[in-house]
Amino acid sequence: MTPPMPSTSLQPIPRDKRNAAEHLRSHVESMIAAGRFAPGDRLPPIRTLAEQFSLPPSTARRVIRELCDKGLLTLRHGSGTYVRDRGEKNDGRKTVAVVLWTEDKISSYCVHAASGMIDAAENSEYLLRFYYVPYYDYTRTLDLPEEIWDCNAVAFLGVYDSFELRNFRGNRPCVGLEMHRSLQGVVSPVSIDPYAAAELAVEFFRNCGVRTVSVSTMFTPLHRARANAFIDLWRQYGHYRTVASHKELPDHPPEDTEGIFFSSGTDHNFFLTLLKKKYGIPPAPDRMISIDGKSLLLPGYEPANTIYIDWQLAGRVVFAECRRRLETPGADVRRIGLMPRLHLLPSAPKSTTR
């Protein structure tokens, strides 16, 4: 069954420690990158945006004006704010196809990476062309648009190496954000460094006094690599058991000497939502941690301990790798590991192992 289309209204984002104005700026940029706001579309009124992001109207107006100065929006007096038509003319520039997975074109971290690519490509000799190729758990085969191979390079934003890509040619430089496999030496994989993430997770569980960790992973090569890196490091400190997903975990929070490692923030959030439904309030996830930082970025996610990166920065890294391989024909494929950081909830134990 095809998932329902998203609401046409802008979704509010829960506030965290980051500035609310940055939330508004990032969200509008990301929705433009995802195609949720297409060229010519009118944005909600300033007052509506201000209310949804808990901002004074003057601050929301300043953010919108900054996006106008950046060339993303245009203000039509007496009419409203519109997404600027930046044009599809090539003008002799090289093109990069951006294959983007968008679950609903709003709640995907990949649209934030796409926004980073747009920033990096601004005023360059490269033109980005976006293609939306969604994937879901019930299929393992994807058909890629033939026209992406007419571009000079291809950037995949999402775990596309987890599926059979029937139209994959590999006759262009390819870069894959959140991909683990190089697909026979064609794709430069870019992802959170799994070994650096494992070190942060081990430190977290040691500070918690945990002796046994349940390792919840998914079927993708990326998530298995994260789980394996953690297991290799954790085995010298305690015991572990692996589970295929949150569905195999007990429906209660972990005991004092037990912890749960999630290789995906999505799986982590599913489990927290299950506990919230059962107990009525979200239990403090003190001995649980996940990798990817979706709880810091996406609306509707429960607060969580997480290991994260700046996804807009990741998009800029993807663009830089596309550019490097285009400007240096025959350049080797590289595996790029992005160094993560640790975000802890106030209730989490303070570091004692460093």
N, C-alpha and C positions, 0 to 999 in steps of 0.2 A: 504494500500500500504506500502511495506517495504521501510524505508528511504534509500537513496543512501549510499553506502559505502564511507568512508572518503578518501580524497586524501592521497597518499602514501608519500607525502613530509611532513617534519616537519613544523608545523604551527608556525609563529612568534607570540610572546607574547608582547603586548604593555608594555612599561616600566612604572613603577610607582616609588614610593619612595624607594622600596626595591632594593637591589643590583642586578644588571643584572646577575652577576655570580650565585647568588642564584636562579634566574629564570631558568637559564640553568640547574643547578643541579636538581632542583625540577621537571622540566618538563621531563628530561630524566628518572629520578627515577619513576615518575608517569606513563610514557608510558610503562616502563618495567612492572610495577605492573599491568597495564591494559591489558598487552598482545599485545600492539601495536608494541613494540619491543620484539620479541620472542627470546629465546635462539638460538644463532647462527646467528642472523640477524646482518648486518653491519650498523653502524650508518652513517649519512651524514659526509662528510669530516670536519675536524676541521675548515677550513676556512669558509665553508658554515654555520656551527653553529655560528661562531663568527659574521658573517654578520647578521644573523637572530636575534641575541640577542644583537647587538650593542656592541660587546666586542672586545678587541684586541685579535688576534690569540693566543698570549702567555697566556692570562687569560683563554680563552676557553680550551686550552691544559691543563692548571693546573686543571681545573674542571674535565676534562675527566680522568686525571691521578688519582685524588682523588677518583673518582668512580671506577677506576680499583683497587686501594688500598682497597676499601671497598668490593670488590669481585663481583661487579655488571657487570663490563666490563672487557674485555681483549684486550690488544693492540698487534696486529700482525704487526711487522715492515715490511714495504713494501706492506702491504695489507690494513690496516685500523683498526678501532675499532669495536669490536664485543660484543654482549650481551653474557655474560658468561653463560654456561649451568651449573646451580647449582645442577642439578641432581634431580630425582624424587624418589630415593630410600628412603624408610621410615626409615631403620636402627633401627626399634623398637621404633621410636619416635611417640608421639601422634600427630594426625592431626586435623587441623582446616579448615573446608570448608569456603571459603570466597565467598559469593554470591554477585556479583558485577553488578550493573546496569551501563552500559556505553552507552550513547546516540550515540557516534561515536568513543569511545575508546580514545578520545583526550579531548573533552570539557566537561568532567564530574568532578565535585569536588570530587566525590567518589574515583577516581583513586589516588588522593592525600592522602586520608585516607588509601587506600590500601598500598601506599608507607610507611606511618607511621607504619602500621602493619608489613610490611617486616622488617623495622628497629627494631621494638620491638622484633620480633621473631628471629633476627639474633643471632647465637650462643646459642640458647635455645634448649630445648628438644622437641620443637614443630615444625611441618612442616605445612606450609600453602599450600592449594590447591585451585586454583581459578576457579570459574564457572561464566559464563556470562549469565545473565537472563534479557534481556531488557524488558522494559514495556513502553507502550504508552497510550495516552489519550483514544484511541478508544476501549480499552479492560479493563475489570475489573477482569479477571481471568488469573492466571499464573500457568504453570506447572513447578514445581521445579525438577531438576535432581535427580533421585533416589539415585545416588551414594553419594550425600552429607550426607546421613544418615549413610553411612559407616564410616564417620569421627567421631572423638570424640566430636567435638563441631562445631557449625555453626555460622558464623558471617554474617549478612545481612547488606550491605552497600547501603542504599536507602530506600524509603518509601514503603517497601514491605507489611506493614500492611494495606495499602490502597486497596489491591487486595485480591481476594479469592485465597488462595494458596492450590490448590487441592491435592498436594502431601505432605502437611505439616504434619509431624508426631509428632514433639515435644518430641521425645524420647532421645534427646541430649540437653545439655546446649546450649542455643541460645542467641545471643546478636544482637541488631538491631540499627545501627547508622541511625539517622533520622527517626526512628520509634517512634510512640507514644503509641500504644497499646502493652500490654504484651502478647497478644494471650493466654488468660486463664492461666496467671501466668507462662509461659514458657520462654518468651523473656525478657532479661534485656534491656529496651529502653535507648539509649544514644542520646542526642540531645542538641542543644542550649537551655539553661534554658529560658522558655518562659516568666517567670515573671521578670527575670533580663533584658531580651530584651525589655519587655514592659516599664520598668522604663526608659531605655535609649531612647526609642521612644517618650515617654511622655515628657521627658526633652527636646528633640529635637524640638517638636512642640511648647512647651511653649516658648522656646527661639525664635522661628520664629514668635510669636505673633498670632498663628493660633487659631481659635475658632471652626471650623468645620473640621472634618477629614473623608474622604472616606476611608473605610477599605476594601481593595481588598484581598480576600482570595481564596483558592482552595478547592477541594473536600476532600483532605486527612485529616485524623485525626490530623496529626502534624500541618498543616497550620491552621486548624480551632482552635486548642489550642492556637497557637500564636496570632491569631486574637482576640479570646475571652479574653486572658490575657490582651491584650492592651485595649480592650473596657472596661473591668472591672476597670482598673486604670484611663483611660481617661475620663470616664463619670463624674468624679468630677471636671474636668477642662473645658469641652466643649461639643459640640455636635458631633455626628457621624452618618454615614450611611454605611451600608454594601453593597458590590457589589460582584457578583460571581467571577469576574475576571476583568482584564484590559479592556476587550471588552465592559463592561458596563460603563466605564468612559467617560466623555466628551473628545473629541479629541483636547483638548487645555490644556496648563499648568494650574495648580490651581491658583485661585485668591489670593490676598494678605492675606486674612483671612482664606484661606482654605488650607488643606494639604491632602496628600494621603499616607496611610500606606499600604505597600505590605508585605504580609506574606512570599513571595517567591521572590528571586532575579530574577528568570526567568520571572515572570509576570512583574516585574518592568522594566526589559530590553525590553520586548515586547512593553510596553507602551512608553518608551523613543525612541525606534526605530520608532514607529508610528509617534511620534511628529517630529522626525528628518526628516522623509520622507515628512511630510506635510509642515514643515517650512523651509526645506533646510539645516538648521544647528541644532545641538542638543540644545534645550532650556536648560537653567540652571535649574536643578531639585532641586531648593533651598528648596522647601516645600514638598519634597517627600523623603521617606526612606523605605528601605527593610531590611529583615532579611536573612542572610546566607553568605554574603560577596562574592558572585560569581563574582561581578564586579571587585574585587581585584585580582581574581585568574584566570579567564578563558578568552581566546582570543575571541575577537569580542564583548565583553560587553561594553556598554556605561559607562563612569564615573558616579558614583552615590554615594549618601550618603547611608551608609549601616551599619548594626550591624553584626559583624562577629566573627569567631573563627579561630584558627589555625587547619586546617583540617588534617594535618599530626599528630598533637598532638591528635586529636580526634581518629585517627586510633590506636594510641598507647594505648589510654584509652580502646578502644574496645578489643584489644588483652589482656590487663591486666584483663578485666572482664571475658573474656573466660578462662583465666588461673586460676583466682580465683575460678570460679565455677567448673573447672575440678579438681583442687587440694583440694577442700573442697566439697566432694560429699554431696548432699542435701542442699547446701548453698542456701539461699534465693535469689530470683530474686530482683535486685535493679533497681531503676530508677535513672539515672545519668544525671544531668543537668550541662552542660558546661557553665562557665561564659563567657559572650561575651564582646566585646569591640566596641566602636563607631568610625567609620571612617567618617569624614566629608570632603566635598569638600572645597576648599579655600573660596568659596563664601558663605558658610553656616554661620549663626550667631554664635558668640562665646557664651560659657556657661554663663548664668547669674542666674541660679536657684540653684547653689551650693555655 
